[in-house]
Amino acid sequence: MTQQFMSVKETAEYLNMSVAWVYRDAGRAGLVPYRFGCGRNAKLQFKMSEVQAWVKQQQRLAGG
């Protein structure tokens, strides 16, 4: 079975960004965070396919 979700740390590493950026700015940049759990124990994760699609979109916007 393939991995469907990435943790915040995995997402940050994949994007070559800081963990703080993922928590603070990823949602504003267009990445959809998924929250598992409630309150302080909630885990933020990102769908791998959506992160990959977002990267491709950013490359197109940058002319790459």
Beta strands, then each sheet from edge to edge (+ up, - down):
strand 1: 5-7
strand 2: 33-36
strand 3: 43-47
sheet 1: 1+ 3- 2+
end
